[in-house]
Amino acid sequence: MKGDETMKLDPMLDGPVLSEVFDRYGWSPSRVRYIQGVLQVRTEEGEFSLKKTEAPVAKLRLLNQVSEALIEEGYEHLLSFVRTKGGEPFAEMERGNWYAYPWYGEPLGKGEPLSSLELMRQLARFHRLSQPIVKNASIEKGKSLPVQSERWKEWQNHLAEWREMANEREFTSPFDRTFQEHYDFLDKSFQFSLQGMDRIASISGGALPQQTLTHQRIHPQNLLVGAEGWRWIDWDHCAVDQPVTDIAAFLRRFLEVEEGEVVDPAALLEAYDKEWTLSRKEKKILALTLACPERPLRILHAYYQKPRRSEESVSVRRLEEEVDRLQVFQDWIRSEWKPSATGQKSGSSRGHRTGSKTGARSNAPQKNRRRGNKAKKQKI
């Protein structure tokens, strides 16, 4: 479970530093408020979002370089760094760095009239435009395929440990029962992802496909909507990685699975492809990534390793929602891993089967399911 490069503000440590940070920017604030991890700073020049980060200097310089280049290119969905009095895009301090944006809009709310197709297309456009800029960048790189596979194996081991915990409880909780009902589906999903990734890694030598600048934390809360459209924010965790990382996060976090919602992953991926085409290998890796039950595992981790952080009913609902989300992707995952005539040729990665089938449905009794297992299509 990865750490957060967004630093928490400490009044004792950061209070005295803030006056120096304000001075670096030439600000004389009339009001400062802490809102959702950032400081809203009101000055005579306007309102700004000021944030402390552990992101290293090299990453912040690259982010500024990419932002300036893409905005110059006509990409409208980024905010420009506010420069200090000395012309720097951020304030480098002894304990963490600080950067500022113009204060803009509000986080994307549920039901906002934004097209999922357009969001996906603009994500692809960002990836395409960023690639030549970050090609030789010396910042954090994405994990190789074998390393990613090893991480998934560790997660699968945790899954078995938590099942044992649930089975050994004297009084089984509603969450325990929900987990037990879905365990086989989650475990088979892990097996499919691991076997498929091992196969691709053995064929390709473990090297990643094309890489570009990726956000790494694509989420509705990291998208601001304002009078001049929407903007991606919170790039502290960005890395030079395969675009599949962001695409999988988008599909997991932006597609609703509530009753009546329509989910069509294939249509969204087609929108991405029109802007920047994914190779067959990348689509297979994306299918494996979507099959991996990462988000259910995070909910299980929170429940069994950090008990009493949330109400029982909330934990049950969240687990069911994430299992439903996994079910939504099954048809597309199977379509990417089905055998083909060309895939039977020696040395080709097309159409290889893994030893375990994906698409095995959850064995939870239907009466306990809030929704059916059939994939739905999202209004786009």
C-alpha positions as CSV (number, residue, x, y, z in Angstrom):
1,M,0.0,0.0,0.0
2,K,1.8,3.0,-1.4
3,G,2.6,6.1,0.6
4,D,1.4,9.6,-0.3
5,E,3.7,12.3,-1.5
6,T,1.2,14.9,-0.4
7,M,2.6,16.1,2.9
8,K,0.4,16.7,5.9
9,L,0.7,20.2,7.3
10,D,2.1,20.4,10.8
11,P,1.3,23.7,12.5
12,M,4.4,23.6,14.7
13,L,6.8,22.9,11.8
14,D,5.0,24.6,8.9
15,G,3.5,27.6,10.6
16,P,6.8,29.5,10.9
17,V,7.8,28.4,7.3
18,L,4.6,29.7,5.7
19,S,5.6,33.4,6.1
20,E,8.8,32.6,4.1
21,V,6.8,30.7,1.5
22,F,4.4,33.7,1.2
23,D,7.4,36.0,0.8
24,R,8.9,33.8,-1.9
25,Y,5.6,34.4,-3.9
26,G,5.4,38.0,-3.0
27,W,2.0,37.5,-1.3
28,S,0.5,39.4,1.6
29,P,-2.5,37.2,2.4
30,S,-5.7,38.6,3.7
31,R,-7.1,35.1,4.4
32,V,-5.6,31.6,4.5
33,R,-7.8,28.5,4.8
34,Y,-7.0,24.8,4.8
35,I,-9.3,22.9,2.4
36,Q,-8.9,19.3,1.3
37,G,-5.2,19.1,1.7
38,V,-4.3,22.5,0.3
39,L,-4.2,26.1,1.5
40,Q,-6.5,28.5,-0.1
41,V,-4.6,31.8,-0.1
42,R,-6.5,35.1,-0.7
43,T,-4.3,38.1,-1.8
44,E,-4.8,41.4,-3.6
45,E,-3.6,39.6,-6.8
46,G,-6.2,36.9,-6.5
47,E,-6.8,33.5,-4.9
48,F,-4.3,30.7,-5.0
49,S,-4.0,27.0,-4.1
50,L,-0.8,26.4,-2.2
51,K,0.4,22.9,-1.5
52,K,3.3,21.2,0.3
53,T,4.7,18.1,-1.3
54,E,7.5,15.5,-0.9
55,A,7.8,15.4,-4.7
56,P,11.4,15.9,-5.5
57,V,12.8,18.9,-7.4
58,A,13.4,17.0,-10.6
59,K,9.8,15.8,-10.7
60,L,8.4,19.3,-10.1
61,R,10.6,20.8,-12.8
62,L,9.5,18.1,-15.3
63,L,5.8,18.7,-14.4
64,N,6.3,22.4,-15.1
65,Q,8.0,21.6,-18.4
66,V,5.2,19.3,-19.5
67,S,2.5,21.8,-18.3
68,E,4.0,24.7,-20.2
69,A,4.6,22.6,-23.4
70,L,1.1,21.2,-23.4
71,I,-0.7,24.4,-22.7
72,E,1.4,26.0,-25.5
73,E,0.2,23.2,-27.7
74,G,-3.4,24.1,-26.9
75,Y,-4.1,21.4,-24.2
76,E,-6.7,23.1,-22.0
77,H,-7.0,20.7,-19.1
78,L,-3.9,21.6,-16.9
79,L,-3.3,24.5,-14.6
80,S,-0.2,26.6,-14.9
81,F,2.3,26.8,-12.0
82,V,2.3,30.2,-10.2
83,R,5.9,31.4,-10.3
84,T,7.7,32.8,-7.3
85,K,9.3,36.3,-7.2
86,G,12.5,34.7,-8.4
87,G,10.7,33.1,-11.4
88,E,10.8,29.6,-10.1
89,P,7.7,27.3,-10.6
90,F,7.8,26.2,-7.0
91,A,9.4,27.2,-3.6
92,E,12.1,24.8,-2.6
93,M,12.4,24.6,1.2
94,E,14.4,22.6,3.7
95,R,11.4,20.5,4.7
96,G,9.5,19.8,1.6
97,N,8.7,21.9,-1.5
98,W,5.7,24.1,-2.1
99,Y,3.9,24.9,-5.3
100,A,0.9,27.0,-6.2
101,Y,-1.9,27.1,-8.8
102,P,-4.6,29.8,-9.4
103,W,-7.6,28.8,-7.3
104,Y,-10.0,27.0,-9.7
105,G,-13.4,25.4,-9.6
106,E,-14.6,22.5,-7.5
107,P,-13.9,18.7,-7.5
108,L,-16.0,16.7,-9.9
109,G,-19.3,15.9,-8.2
110,K,-21.5,12.9,-8.8
111,G,-23.8,13.5,-11.7
112,E,-21.7,16.3,-13.2
113,P,-22.5,16.5,-17.0
114,L,-19.1,15.6,-18.2
115,S,-18.7,13.1,-21.0
116,S,-16.7,10.0,-20.1
117,L,-15.7,9.6,-23.7
118,E,-14.2,13.1,-23.7
119,L,-12.4,12.6,-20.5
120,M,-10.8,9.4,-21.8
121,R,-9.9,11.1,-25.1
122,Q,-8.2,13.9,-23.3
123,L,-6.3,11.5,-21.1
124,A,-5.0,9.8,-24.3
125,R,-4.1,13.2,-25.7
126,F,-2.2,14.1,-22.6
127,H,-0.3,10.8,-22.8
128,R,0.5,11.3,-26.5
129,L,1.7,14.9,-26.1
130,S,3.8,14.1,-23.0
131,Q,5.7,11.2,-24.4
132,P,8.4,13.0,-26.3
133,I,9.0,15.4,-23.5
134,V,9.5,12.7,-20.8
135,K,11.3,10.1,-23.0
136,N,14.6,10.6,-21.3
137,A,13.4,12.0,-18.0
138,S,15.2,11.0,-14.8
139,I,12.3,10.6,-12.5
140,E,10.5,7.6,-11.0
141,K,9.8,4.9,-13.6
142,G,7.0,2.4,-13.7
143,K,7.5,-1.1,-12.4
144,S,8.8,-3.8,-14.8
145,L,6.3,-6.6,-15.5
146,P,8.0,-9.2,-13.3
147,V,8.1,-6.7,-10.4
148,Q,4.4,-6.0,-10.9
149,S,3.7,-9.7,-10.9
150,E,5.5,-10.2,-7.6
151,R,3.5,-7.4,-6.1
152,W,0.3,-9.1,-7.2
153,K,1.5,-12.4,-5.6
154,E,2.0,-10.6,-2.3
155,W,-1.6,-9.3,-2.5
156,Q,-2.9,-12.8,-3.3
157,N,-1.1,-14.1,-0.2
158,H,-2.9,-11.5,1.9
159,L,-6.2,-12.6,0.5
160,A,-5.7,-16.1,1.8
161,E,-4.6,-14.7,5.2
162,W,-7.7,-12.6,5.6
163,R,-9.9,-15.5,4.5
164,E,-8.4,-17.6,7.4
165,M,-9.1,-14.7,9.8
166,A,-12.7,-14.6,8.7
167,N,-13.1,-18.3,9.0
168,E,-11.6,-18.5,12.5
169,R,-13.8,-15.7,14.0
170,E,-16.1,-17.0,16.7
171,F,-18.9,-14.6,15.5
172,T,-18.8,-14.1,11.7
173,S,-19.6,-10.5,10.8
174,P,-21.7,-9.4,7.7
175,F,-18.4,-8.3,6.1
176,D,-16.8,-11.7,6.8
177,R,-19.7,-13.5,5.1
178,T,-19.6,-11.1,2.1
179,F,-15.9,-11.7,1.7
180,Q,-16.3,-15.5,2.0
181,E,-19.0,-15.5,-0.7
182,H,-16.7,-13.7,-3.1
183,Y,-13.4,-15.3,-2.2
184,D,-13.3,-17.8,-5.0
185,F,-14.0,-15.2,-7.6
186,L,-11.3,-12.8,-6.2
187,D,-8.8,-15.6,-6.0
188,K,-9.4,-16.8,-9.5
189,S,-9.1,-13.2,-10.7
190,F,-5.7,-13.0,-9.1
191,Q,-4.7,-16.4,-10.7
192,F,-5.7,-15.2,-14.1
193,S,-3.8,-11.9,-13.8
194,L,-0.6,-13.5,-12.4
195,Q,-0.5,-16.3,-15.1
196,G,-1.2,-13.8,-17.9
197,M,1.5,-11.4,-16.6
198,D,4.0,-14.1,-16.2
199,R,3.4,-15.2,-19.8
200,I,3.7,-11.7,-21.2
201,A,6.9,-11.1,-19.2
202,S,8.5,-14.3,-20.4
203,I,7.8,-13.4,-24.0
204,S,8.9,-9.8,-23.8
205,G,11.7,-10.2,-21.3
206,G,9.8,-8.1,-18.7
207,A,10.2,-4.8,-20.5
208,L,7.3,-2.3,-20.4
209,P,5.7,-1.2,-23.6
210,Q,5.7,2.5,-24.6
211,Q,5.9,4.8,-21.6
212,T,4.8,8.4,-21.0
213,L,4.0,10.7,-18.1
214,T,1.2,9.1,-16.1
215,H,-0.8,10.7,-13.3
216,Q,-0.9,7.5,-11.1
217,R,-3.9,8.8,-9.0
218,I,-6.7,9.4,-11.6
219,H,-9.8,10.0,-9.6
220,P,-12.9,12.3,-9.7
221,Q,-11.5,14.2,-6.7
222,N,-8.4,15.1,-8.8
223,L,-10.5,16.7,-11.5
224,L,-11.7,20.3,-11.0
225,V,-14.7,21.7,-12.8
226,G,-14.9,25.5,-13.2
227,A,-16.2,28.3,-15.5
228,E,-13.6,27.6,-18.1
229,G,-14.0,23.8,-18.2
230,W,-12.3,21.0,-16.3
231,R,-8.7,20.5,-15.2
232,W,-6.5,17.5,-14.0
233,I,-4.8,18.3,-10.7
234,D,-2.7,16.6,-8.0
235,W,0.3,15.4,-10.0
236,D,2.5,14.8,-6.9
237,H,2.6,11.0,-7.6
238,C,3.2,11.1,-11.4
239,A,5.7,8.7,-12.9
240,V,7.0,7.8,-16.3
241,D,5.0,4.6,-16.8
242,Q,2.9,2.7,-19.2
243,P,-0.4,4.5,-20.0
244,V,-2.3,1.4,-19.0
245,T,-1.8,2.5,-15.4
246,D,-3.9,5.6,-15.8
247,I,-6.5,3.9,-18.1
248,A,-7.2,1.2,-15.5
249,A,-7.5,3.8,-12.8
250,F,-9.9,5.8,-14.9
251,L,-12.1,2.7,-15.7
252,R,-12.2,1.7,-12.0
253,R,-12.9,5.1,-10.5
254,F,-15.1,6.9,-13.1
255,L,-17.5,4.1,-14.1
256,E,-20.5,3.9,-11.8
257,V,-22.0,0.5,-11.1
258,E,-25.2,1.6,-9.5
259,E,-28.6,0.4,-10.6
260,G,-29.6,1.9,-13.9
261,E,-26.1,3.0,-14.8
262,V,-24.6,1.9,-18.1
263,V,-21.0,0.9,-18.4
264,D,-19.3,0.3,-21.7
265,P,-15.5,-0.1,-21.2
266,A,-15.0,-1.0,-24.9
267,A,-16.5,2.3,-26.1
268,L,-14.2,4.3,-23.7
269,L,-11.1,2.3,-24.9
270,E,-12.1,3.0,-28.5
271,A,-12.2,6.7,-27.7
272,Y,-8.6,6.4,-26.2
273,D,-7.5,4.5,-29.3
274,K,-8.6,7.2,-31.7
275,E,-6.3,9.6,-30.0
276,W,-3.4,7.3,-29.2
277,T,-3.5,3.7,-30.2
278,L,-2.7,1.0,-27.7
279,S,-0.8,-2.1,-29.0
280,R,-2.2,-5.6,-28.7
281,K,0.3,-6.2,-25.9
282,E,-0.8,-3.1,-24.0
283,K,-4.5,-4.1,-24.3
284,K,-3.6,-7.6,-22.9
285,I,-1.7,-5.9,-20.0
286,L,-4.7,-3.6,-19.4
287,A,-7.1,-6.6,-19.3
288,L,-4.8,-8.3,-16.7
289,T,-4.7,-5.1,-14.7
290,L,-8.5,-4.7,-14.7
291,A,-8.9,-8.4,-13.8
292,C,-6.6,-8.0,-10.7
293,P,-8.9,-7.3,-7.7
294,E,-6.8,-4.4,-6.4
295,R,-9.6,-2.3,-5.1
296,P,-11.4,-5.1,-3.2
297,L,-8.1,-5.9,-1.7
298,R,-7.7,-2.4,-0.4
299,I,-11.1,-2.6,1.3
300,L,-10.2,-5.9,2.8
301,H,-6.9,-4.5,4.0
302,A,-8.7,-1.6,5.7
303,Y,-11.2,-3.9,7.4
304,Y,-8.8,-6.6,8.7
305,Q,-5.7,-4.6,9.3
306,K,-7.3,-1.3,10.4
307,P,-10.5,-2.3,12.2
308,R,-13.2,0.1,13.2
309,R,-12.1,2.7,10.6
310,S,-15.6,2.6,9.0
311,E,-19.1,1.3,9.8
312,E,-19.8,-2.4,9.0
313,S,-22.5,-1.6,6.5
314,V,-20.3,0.9,4.7
315,S,-17.5,-1.7,4.4
316,V,-20.0,-4.3,3.1
317,R,-21.4,-1.9,0.5
318,R,-18.0,-0.8,-0.7
319,L,-16.8,-4.4,-1.1
320,E,-20.0,-5.4,-3.1
321,E,-19.6,-2.4,-5.3
322,E,-16.0,-3.2,-6.2
323,V,-16.8,-6.9,-6.9
324,D,-19.6,-5.6,-9.2
325,R,-17.1,-3.3,-10.9
326,L,-14.8,-6.3,-11.5
327,Q,-17.8,-8.2,-13.1
328,V,-18.4,-5.3,-15.5
329,F,-15.0,-5.8,-17.1
330,Q,-15.3,-9.5,-17.6
331,D,-16.6,-9.6,-21.2
332,W,-14.0,-7.2,-22.4
333,I,-11.2,-9.0,-20.6
334,R,-12.2,-12.3,-22.2
335,S,-12.3,-10.7,-25.6
336,E,-8.7,-9.6,-25.3
337,W,-7.5,-13.0,-24.2
338,K,-9.5,-15.2,-26.5
339,P,-7.4,-17.5,-28.8
340,S,-7.0,-16.5,-32.4
341,A,-5.5,-18.2,-35.4
342,T,-2.6,-15.8,-35.6
343,G,-2.1,-16.2,-31.8
344,Q,-1.2,-19.9,-32.3
345,K,2.0,-19.0,-34.1
346,S,5.2,-19.6,-32.2
347,G,6.6,-16.4,-30.6
348,S,3.4,-14.5,-30.9
349,S,1.8,-13.0,-27.7
350,R,-1.6,-12.7,-29.5
351,G,-4.4,-14.9,-28.1
352,H,-2.3,-16.9,-25.6
353,R,-4.5,-18.5,-22.9
354,T,-3.6,-18.6,-19.3
355,G,-4.1,-21.7,-17.3
356,S,-7.0,-20.1,-15.5
357,K,-10.1,-18.7,-17.1
358,T,-11.2,-15.2,-16.3
359,G,-14.8,-14.3,-16.3
360,A,-15.7,-16.8,-13.6
361,R,-18.6,-15.1,-11.9
362,S,-18.8,-14.5,-8.2
363,N,-20.5,-17.4,-6.4
364,A,-22.4,-15.0,-4.1
365,P,-26.1,-16.0,-3.9
366,Q,-28.1,-13.8,-6.2
367,K,-30.4,-12.8,-3.4
368,N,-27.5,-11.2,-1.6
369,R,-26.4,-9.3,-4.7
370,R,-27.6,-5.8,-5.2
371,R,-27.3,-6.0,-8.9
372,G,-27.0,-8.7,-11.6
373,N,-23.7,-9.8,-13.0
374,K,-24.4,-8.8,-16.6
375,A,-22.2,-5.9,-17.8
376,K,-24.1,-2.7,-18.3
377,K,-23.4,0.2,-20.5
378,Q,-22.7,3.7,-19.2
379,K,-24.4,6.7,-20.6
380,I,-21.8,8.6,-22.5
